[in-house]
Amino acid sequence: MRLLSWSVSLTSCISSSASFPPAPAFSCTCSSTGATSTSTCSNSNWMLLQRTFRHHHTDSQRVVHVLYNNAHSSPEKASSKSLPALSIRPKQTRRKPKARRPNGYWSDRDNLRKEIEMFWHDVGVTTTSPPTLSPIPNEALLNHFGRNDLRWAIARHGGREAVSEWMGGVPLVPGKWAEAVATCSEVQQLLDPSNVAGRKLSADVPPKSPQAEHRDIISSSTKPRWKHRPGRKPKGYWTEERVLVEFLKYLYDCKLKMNRPSVWMPRPSELPHDLKGAVARFGGRKKICEQLQLVPFNEWNYFERQFQLILELQKYLETKSGRGSPAEHCFPHMSDVLDHDEYKTLYDLVQYFGGRKFVASRLGLELCGDANSSRRAWQTSYQSTDLTLISFGRFNLDFAVRLLGFIRNDLMEKRPPLKPATIQMPRKELLLARGETRLAEEIEIYGGYENVARRLGLDF
């Protein structure tokens, strides 16, 4: 099985004498009348894009892209550890919560009683009632002191009246602040000037939550909220033509910085804030994607994840099984994959694409037998029904890597608009014109162009 050799090269994308494409025409349809009008980008805006494009490309005669060396040009295969720089977002890690109560803590009524007593103790109030009859604070006080957990627990047990009933008729702090100030001794202790915890409380104004205090600070500020700042676009800067021009400039920047084809629609979260707002104002991402004829995010994200899955799986099999071993064609157990921290991404990708059995079936691999079994891991005949696979026909990981690499490199050379705006299975004529005779022959071996496209999720 031969591997893909990836290297980053600096090469010229456009010669200094190459002509920039003419200003494109964009069609707009009125939602109320249904009338369709066609407008052409003004020459001034299009020349601005032309200068920007040449500044990035022709001035320095550079563009960074991934080159693919097939088996005919390189007899020595490269190490599979040098994976291509795919446009894959790193896995997000869940932020661990701060000090939380254990599970089932608030279900215990004794814990709720204890927390109410601790609330008054923490704010420096001595209850006049016995400790077991500490009054239940109202929601205004709980919000003011940030005790949302206690407020939620009281509501979970049926509200303050229900809690007061099963606690033996403990008193309630009145909900109206004026009444609470006049009748509740605990509230009067909070309003005492010597009480540090109640310094922000007033007998005339009900307590406010920290969020409400923050809003008051912002609204009472004398500094204008909206003021033109350096680097901010002036009023009236954004027009429909300007949005298209700035969006195209951003696509070319992504091609250089992220090694991503400029015909792929960016992720919704990665657009600059000003451009994101302008796109939303002039029709949204879907409209921009249709006007510029870009590959939608969901489609190319599936392509990149699948490419990364095959590369990671190929690397794992070669590293753990040894090249040339029959076990190299055997899909590993997920428990074995999780034992290695460097292959956590492989585990996540296998689950994303349907699990171990389905991925093994699509990629033409056999399932490994149990580690405790006396049978060899690469045994081809299985008696157990849970190891039965769906037959997709013959396939090869090295072939999949070279085919997906060819498609991605071909997309790196294209510019918007892309017709059609999909990731397509390459035609036989294109493969032969690029010198990929072996790749064209292997496609026929593994089921033909339509079957290979269906297996890899490509448009055909």
Secondary structure as a PSIPRED ss2 file (coil, helix, strand):
# PSIPRED VFORMAT (PSIPRED V4.0)

   1 M C   1.000  0.000  0.000
   2 R C   1.000  0.000  0.000
   3 L C   1.000  0.000  0.000
   4 L C   1.000  0.000  0.000
   5 S E   0.000  0.000  1.000
   6 W E   0.000  0.000  1.000
   7 S E   0.000  0.000  1.000
   8 V E   0.000  0.000  1.000
   9 S E   0.000  0.000  1.000
  10 L E   0.000  0.000  1.000
  11 T E   0.000  0.000  1.000
  12 S C   1.000  0.000  0.000
  13 C C   1.000  0.000  0.000
  14 I C   1.000  0.000  0.000
  15 S C   1.000  0.000  0.000
  16 S C   1.000  0.000  0.000
  17 S C   1.000  0.000  0.000
  18 A C   1.000  0.000  0.000
  19 S C   1.000  0.000  0.000
  20 F C   1.000  0.000  0.000
  21 P C   1.000  0.000  0.000
  22 P C   1.000  0.000  0.000
  23 A C   1.000  0.000  0.000
  24 P C   1.000  0.000  0.000
  25 A E   0.000  0.000  1.000
  26 F E   0.000  0.000  1.000
  27 S E   0.000  0.000  1.000
  28 C E   0.000  0.000  1.000
  29 T E   0.000  0.000  1.000
  30 C C   1.000  0.000  0.000
  31 S C   1.000  0.000  0.000
  32 S C   1.000  0.000  0.000
  33 T C   1.000  0.000  0.000
  34 G C   1.000  0.000  0.000
  35 A C   1.000  0.000  0.000
  36 T E   0.000  0.000  1.000
  37 S E   0.000  0.000  1.000
  38 T E   0.000  0.000  1.000
  39 S E   0.000  0.000  1.000
  40 T E   0.000  0.000  1.000
  41 C C   1.000  0.000  0.000
  42 S C   1.000  0.000  0.000
  43 N H   0.000  1.000  0.000
  44 S H   0.000  1.000  0.000
  45 N H   0.000  1.000  0.000
  46 W H   0.000  1.000  0.000
  47 M H   0.000  1.000  0.000
  48 L H   0.000  1.000  0.000
  49 L H   0.000  1.000  0.000
  50 Q H   0.000  1.000  0.000
  51 R H   0.000  1.000  0.000
  52 T H   0.000  1.000  0.000
  53 F H   0.000  1.000  0.000
  54 R H   0.000  1.000  0.000
  55 H H   0.000  1.000  0.000
  56 H H   0.000  1.000  0.000
  57 H C   1.000  0.000  0.000
  58 T C   1.000  0.000  0.000
  59 D C   1.000  0.000  0.000
  60 S C   1.000  0.000  0.000
  61 Q C   1.000  0.000  0.000
  62 R C   1.000  0.000  0.000
  63 V E   0.000  0.000  1.000
  64 V E   0.000  0.000  1.000
  65 H E   0.000  0.000  1.000
  66 V E   0.000  0.000  1.000
  67 L E   0.000  0.000  1.000
  68 Y E   0.000  0.000  1.000
  69 N E   0.000  0.000  1.000
  70 N C   1.000  0.000  0.000
  71 A C   1.000  0.000  0.000
  72 H C   1.000  0.000  0.000
  73 S C   1.000  0.000  0.000
  74 S C   1.000  0.000  0.000
  75 P C   1.000  0.000  0.000
  76 E C   1.000  0.000  0.000
  77 K C   1.000  0.000  0.000
  78 A C   1.000  0.000  0.000
  79 S C   1.000  0.000  0.000
  80 S C   1.000  0.000  0.000
  81 K C   1.000  0.000  0.000
  82 S C   1.000  0.000  0.000
  83 L C   1.000  0.000  0.000
  84 P C   1.000  0.000  0.000
  85 A C   1.000  0.000  0.000
  86 L C   1.000  0.000  0.000
  87 S C   1.000  0.000  0.000
  88 I C   1.000  0.000  0.000
  89 R C   1.000  0.000  0.000
  90 P C   1.000  0.000  0.000
  91 K C   1.000  0.000  0.000
  92 Q C   1.000  0.000  0.000
  93 T C   1.000  0.000  0.000
  94 R C   1.000  0.000  0.000
  95 R C   1.000  0.000  0.000
  96 K C   1.000  0.000  0.000
  97 P C   1.000  0.000  0.000
  98 K C   1.000  0.000  0.000
  99 A C   1.000  0.000  0.000
 100 R C   1.000  0.000  0.000
 101 R C   1.000  0.000  0.000
 102 P C   1.000  0.000  0.000
 103 N C   1.000  0.000  0.000
 104 G C   1.000  0.000  0.000
 105 Y C   1.000  0.000  0.000
 106 W C   1.000  0.000  0.000
 107 S C   1.000  0.000  0.000
 108 D C   1.000  0.000  0.000
 109 R H   0.000  1.000  0.000
 110 D H   0.000  1.000  0.000
 111 N H   0.000  1.000  0.000
 112 L H   0.000  1.000  0.000
 113 R H   0.000  1.000  0.000
 114 K H   0.000  1.000  0.000
 115 E H   0.000  1.000  0.000
 116 I H   0.000  1.000  0.000
 117 E H   0.000  1.000  0.000
 118 M H   0.000  1.000  0.000
 119 F H   0.000  1.000  0.000
 120 W H   0.000  1.000  0.000
 121 H H   0.000  1.000  0.000
 122 D H   0.000  1.000  0.000
 123 V C   1.000  0.000  0.000
 124 G C   1.000  0.000  0.000
 125 V C   1.000  0.000  0.000
 126 T C   1.000  0.000  0.000
 127 T C   1.000  0.000  0.000
 128 T C   1.000  0.000  0.000
 129 S C   1.000  0.000  0.000
 130 P C   1.000  0.000  0.000
 131 P H   0.000  1.000  0.000
 132 T H   0.000  1.000  0.000
 133 L H   0.000  1.000  0.000
 134 S C   1.000  0.000  0.000
 135 P C   1.000  0.000  0.000
 136 I E   0.000  0.000  1.000
 137 P C   1.000  0.000  0.000
 138 N C   1.000  0.000  0.000
 139 E H   0.000  1.000  0.000
 140 A H   0.000  1.000  0.000
 141 L H   0.000  1.000  0.000
 142 L H   0.000  1.000  0.000
 143 N H   0.000  1.000  0.000
 144 H H   0.000  1.000  0.000
 145 F C   1.000  0.000  0.000
 146 G C   1.000  0.000  0.000
 147 R C   1.000  0.000  0.000
 148 N H   0.000  1.000  0.000
 149 D H   0.000  1.000  0.000
 150 L H   0.000  1.000  0.000
 151 R H   0.000  1.000  0.000
 152 W H   0.000  1.000  0.000
 153 A H   0.000  1.000  0.000
 154 I H   0.000  1.000  0.000
 155 A H   0.000  1.000  0.000
 156 R H   0.000  1.000  0.000
 157 H C   1.000  0.000  0.000
 158 G C   1.000  0.000  0.000
 159 G C   1.000  0.000  0.000
 160 R H   0.000  1.000  0.000
 161 E H   0.000  1.000  0.000
 162 A H   0.000  1.000  0.000
 163 V H   0.000  1.000  0.000
 164 S H   0.000  1.000  0.000
 165 E H   0.000  1.000  0.000
 166 W H   0.000  1.000  0.000
 167 M C   1.000  0.000  0.000
 168 G C   1.000  0.000  0.000
 169 G C   1.000  0.000  0.000
 170 V C   1.000  0.000  0.000
 171 P C   1.000  0.000  0.000
 172 L E   0.000  0.000  1.000
 173 V C   1.000  0.000  0.000
 174 P C   1.000  0.000  0.000
 175 G C   1.000  0.000  0.000
 176 K C   1.000  0.000  0.000
 177 W H   0.000  1.000  0.000
 178 A H   0.000  1.000  0.000
 179 E H   0.000  1.000  0.000
 180 A H   0.000  1.000  0.000
 181 V H   0.000  1.000  0.000
 182 A H   0.000  1.000  0.000
 183 T H   0.000  1.000  0.000
 184 C C   1.000  0.000  0.000
 185 S H   0.000  1.000  0.000
 186 E H   0.000  1.000  0.000
 187 V H   0.000  1.000  0.000
 188 Q H   0.000  1.000  0.000
 189 Q H   0.000  1.000  0.000
 190 L H   0.000  1.000  0.000
 191 L C   1.000  0.000  0.000
 192 D C   1.000  0.000  0.000
 193 P C   1.000  0.000  0.000
 194 S C   1.000  0.000  0.000
 195 N C   1.000  0.000  0.000
 196 V C   1.000  0.000  0.000
 197 A C   1.000  0.000  0.000
 198 G C   1.000  0.000  0.000
 199 R C   1.000  0.000  0.000
 200 K C   1.000  0.000  0.000
 201 L C   1.000  0.000  0.000
 202 S C   1.000  0.000  0.000
 203 A C   1.000  0.000  0.000
 204 D C   1.000  0.000  0.000
 205 V C   1.000  0.000  0.000
 206 P C   1.000  0.000  0.000
 207 P C   1.000  0.000  0.000
 208 K C   1.000  0.000  0.000
 209 S C   1.000  0.000  0.000
 210 P H   0.000  1.000  0.000
 211 Q H   0.000  1.000  0.000
 212 A H   0.000  1.000  0.000
 213 E H   0.000  1.000  0.000
 214 H H   0.000  1.000  0.000
 215 R H   0.000  1.000  0.000
 216 D H   0.000  1.000  0.000
 217 I H   0.000  1.000  0.000
 218 I H   0.000  1.000  0.000
 219 S H   0.000  1.000  0.000
 220 S C   1.000  0.000  0.000
 221 S C   1.000  0.000  0.000
 222 T C   1.000  0.000  0.000
 223 K C   1.000  0.000  0.000
 224 P C   1.000  0.000  0.000
 225 R C   1.000  0.000  0.000
 226 W C   1.000  0.000  0.000
 227 K C   1.000  0.000  0.000
 228 H C   1.000  0.000  0.000
 229 R C   1.000  0.000  0.000
 230 P C   1.000  0.000  0.000
 231 G C   1.000  0.000  0.000
 232 R C   1.000  0.000  0.000
 233 K C   1.000  0.000  0.000
 234 P C   1.000  0.000  0.000
 235 K C   1.000  0.000  0.000
 236 G C   1.000  0.000  0.000
 237 Y C   1.000  0.000  0.000
 238 W C   1.000  0.000  0.000
 239 T C   1.000  0.000  0.000
 240 E H   0.000  1.000  0.000
 241 E H   0.000  1.000  0.000
 242 R H   0.000  1.000  0.000
 243 V H   0.000  1.000  0.000
 244 L H   0.000  1.000  0.000
 245 V H   0.000  1.000  0.000
 246 E H   0.000  1.000  0.000
 247 F H   0.000  1.000  0.000
 248 L H   0.000  1.000  0.000
 249 K H   0.000  1.000  0.000
 250 Y H   0.000  1.000  0.000
 251 L H   0.000  1.000  0.000
 252 Y H   0.000  1.000  0.000
 253 D H   0.000  1.000  0.000
 254 C H   0.000  1.000  0.000
 255 K H   0.000  1.000  0.000
 256 L H   0.000  1.000  0.000
 257 K H   0.000  1.000  0.000
 258 M H   0.000  1.000  0.000
 259 N C   1.000  0.000  0.000
 260 R C   1.000  0.000  0.000
 261 P C   1.000  0.000  0.000
 262 S C   1.000  0.000  0.000
 263 V C   1.000  0.000  0.000
 264 W E   0.000  0.000  1.000
 265 M C   1.000  0.000  0.000
 266 P C   1.000  0.000  0.000
 267 R C   1.000  0.000  0.000
 268 P C   1.000  0.000  0.000
 269 S C   1.000  0.000  0.000
 270 E C   1.000  0.000  0.000
 271 L C   1.000  0.000  0.000
 272 P C   1.000  0.000  0.000
 273 H H   0.000  1.000  0.000
 274 D H   0.000  1.000  0.000
 275 L H   0.000  1.000  0.000
 276 K H   0.000  1.000  0.000
 277 G H   0.000  1.000  0.000
 278 A H   0.000  1.000  0.000
 279 V H   0.000  1.000  0.000
 280 A H   0.000  1.000  0.000
 281 R H   0.000  1.000  0.000
 282 F C   1.000  0.000  0.000
 283 G C   1.000  0.000  0.000
 284 G C   1.000  0.000  0.000
 285 R H   0.000  1.000  0.000
 286 K H   0.000  1.000  0.000
 287 K H   0.000  1.000  0.000
 288 I H   0.000  1.000  0.000
 289 C H   0.000  1.000  0.000
 290 E H   0.000  1.000  0.000
 291 Q H   0.000  1.000  0.000
 292 L H   0.000  1.000  0.000
 293 Q C   1.000  0.000  0.000
 294 L C   1.000  0.000  0.000
 295 V E   0.000  0.000  1.000
 296 P C   1.000  0.000  0.000
 297 F H   0.000  1.000  0.000
 298 N H   0.000  1.000  0.000
 299 E H   0.000  1.000  0.000
 300 W H   0.000  1.000  0.000
 301 N H   0.000  1.000  0.000
 302 Y H   0.000  1.000  0.000
 303 F H   0.000  1.000  0.000
 304 E H   0.000  1.000  0.000
 305 R H   0.000  1.000  0.000
 306 Q H   0.000  1.000  0.000
 307 F H   0.000  1.000  0.000
 308 Q H   0.000  1.000  0.000
 309 L H   0.000  1.000  0.000
 310 I H   0.000  1.000  0.000
 311 L H   0.000  1.000  0.000
 312 E H   0.000  1.000  0.000
 313 L H   0.000  1.000  0.000
 314 Q H   0.000  1.000  0.000
 315 K H   0.000  1.000  0.000
 316 Y H   0.000  1.000  0.000
 317 L H   0.000  1.000  0.000
 318 E H   0.000  1.000  0.000
 319 T H   0.000  1.000  0.000
 320 K H   0.000  1.000  0.000
 321 S H   0.000  1.000  0.000
 322 G C   1.000  0.000  0.000
 323 R C   1.000  0.000  0.000
 324 G C   1.000  0.000  0.000
 325 S C   1.000  0.000  0.000
 326 P H   0.000  1.000  0.000
 327 A H   0.000  1.000  0.000
 328 E H   0.000  1.000  0.000
 329 H H   0.000  1.000  0.000
 330 C E   0.000  0.000  1.000
 331 F E   0.000  0.000  1.000
 332 P C   1.000  0.000  0.000
 333 H C   1.000  0.000  0.000
 334 M H   0.000  1.000  0.000
 335 S H   0.000  1.000  0.000
 336 D H   0.000  1.000  0.000
 337 V H   0.000  1.000  0.000
 338 L H   0.000  1.000  0.000
 339 D C   1.000  0.000  0.000
 340 H C   1.000  0.000  0.000
 341 D H   0.000  1.000  0.000
 342 E H   0.000  1.000  0.000
 343 Y H   0.000  1.000  0.000
 344 K H   0.000  1.000  0.000
 345 T H   0.000  1.000  0.000
 346 L H   0.000  1.000  0.000
 347 Y H   0.000  1.000  0.000
 348 D H   0.000  1.000  0.000
 349 L H   0.000  1.000  0.000
 350 V H   0.000  1.000  0.000
 351 Q H   0.000  1.000  0.000
 352 Y H   0.000  1.000  0.000
 353 F C   1.000  0.000  0.000
 354 G C   1.000  0.000  0.000
 355 G C   1.000  0.000  0.000
 356 R H   0.000  1.000  0.000
 357 K H   0.000  1.000  0.000
 358 F H   0.000  1.000  0.000
 359 V H   0.000  1.000  0.000
 360 A H   0.000  1.000  0.000
 361 S H   0.000  1.000  0.000
 362 R H   0.000  1.000  0.000
 363 L C   1.000  0.000  0.000
 364 G C   1.000  0.000  0.000
 365 L C   1.000  0.000  0.000
 366 E E   0.000  0.000  1.000
 367 L E   0.000  0.000  1.000
 368 C C   1.000  0.000  0.000
 369 G C   1.000  0.000  0.000
 370 D C   1.000  0.000  0.000
 371 A C   1.000  0.000  0.000
 372 N C   1.000  0.000  0.000
 373 S C   1.000  0.000  0.000
 374 S C   1.000  0.000  0.000
 375 R C   1.000  0.000  0.000
 376 R C   1.000  0.000  0.000
 377 A C   1.000  0.000  0.000
 378 W C   1.000  0.000  0.000
 379 Q C   1.000  0.000  0.000
 380 T C   1.000  0.000  0.000
 381 S C   1.000  0.000  0.000
 382 Y C   1.000  0.000  0.000
 383 Q C   1.000  0.000  0.000
 384 S C   1.000  0.000  0.000
 385 T H   0.000  1.000  0.000
 386 D H   0.000  1.000  0.000
 387 L H   0.000  1.000  0.000
 388 T C   1.000  0.000  0.000
 389 L C   1.000  0.000  0.000
 390 I C   1.000  0.000  0.000
 391 S C   1.000  0.000  0.000
 392 F C   1.000  0.000  0.000
 393 G C   1.000  0.000  0.000
 394 R C   1.000  0.000  0.000
 395 F C   1.000  0.000  0.000
 396 N C   1.000  0.000  0.000
 397 L H   0.000  1.000  0.000
 398 D H   0.000  1.000  0.000
 399 F H   0.000  1.000  0.000
 400 A H   0.000  1.000  0.000
 401 V H   0.000  1.000  0.000
 402 R H   0.000  1.000  0.000
 403 L H   0.000  1.000  0.000
 404 L H   0.000  1.000  0.000
 405 G H   0.000  1.000  0.000
 406 F H   0.000  1.000  0.000
 407 I H   0.000  1.000  0.000
 408 R H   0.000  1.000  0.000
 409 N H   0.000  1.000  0.000
 410 D H   0.000  1.000  0.000
 411 L H   0.000  1.000  0.000
 412 M H   0.000  1.000  0.000
 413 E C   1.000  0.000  0.000
 414 K C   1.000  0.000  0.000
 415 R C   1.000  0.000  0.000
 416 P C   1.000  0.000  0.000
 417 P C   1.000  0.000  0.000
 418 L C   1.000  0.000  0.000
 419 K C   1.000  0.000  0.000
 420 P C   1.000  0.000  0.000
 421 A C   1.000  0.000  0.000
 422 T C   1.000  0.000  0.000
 423 I C   1.000  0.000  0.000
 424 Q E   0.000  0.000  1.000
 425 M C   1.000  0.000  0.000
 426 P C   1.000  0.000  0.000
 427 R C   1.000  0.000  0.000
 428 K H   0.000  1.000  0.000
 429 E H   0.000  1.000  0.000
 430 L H   0.000  1.000  0.000
 431 L H   0.000  1.000  0.000
 432 L H   0.000  1.000  0.000
 433 A H   0.000  1.000  0.000
 434 R C   1.000  0.000  0.000
 435 G C   1.000  0.000  0.000
 436 E C   1.000  0.000  0.000
 437 T H   0.000  1.000  0.000
 438 R H   0.000  1.000  0.000
 439 L H   0.000  1.000  0.000
 440 A H   0.000  1.000  0.000
 441 E H   0.000  1.000  0.000
 442 E H   0.000  1.000  0.000
 443 I H   0.000  1.000  0.000
 444 E H   0.000  1.000  0.000
 445 I H   0.000  1.000  0.000
 446 Y C   1.000  0.000  0.000
 447 G C   1.000  0.000  0.000
 448 G H   0.000  1.000  0.000
 449 Y H   0.000  1.000  0.000
 450 E H   0.000  1.000  0.000
 451 N H   0.000  1.000  0.000
 452 V H   0.000  1.000  0.000
 453 A H   0.000  1.000  0.000
 454 R H   0.000  1.000  0.000
 455 R H   0.000  1.000  0.000
 456 L H   0.000  1.000  0.000
 457 G C   1.000  0.000  0.000
 458 L C   1.000  0.000  0.000
 459 D E   0.000  0.000  1.000
 460 F C   1.000  0.000  0.000
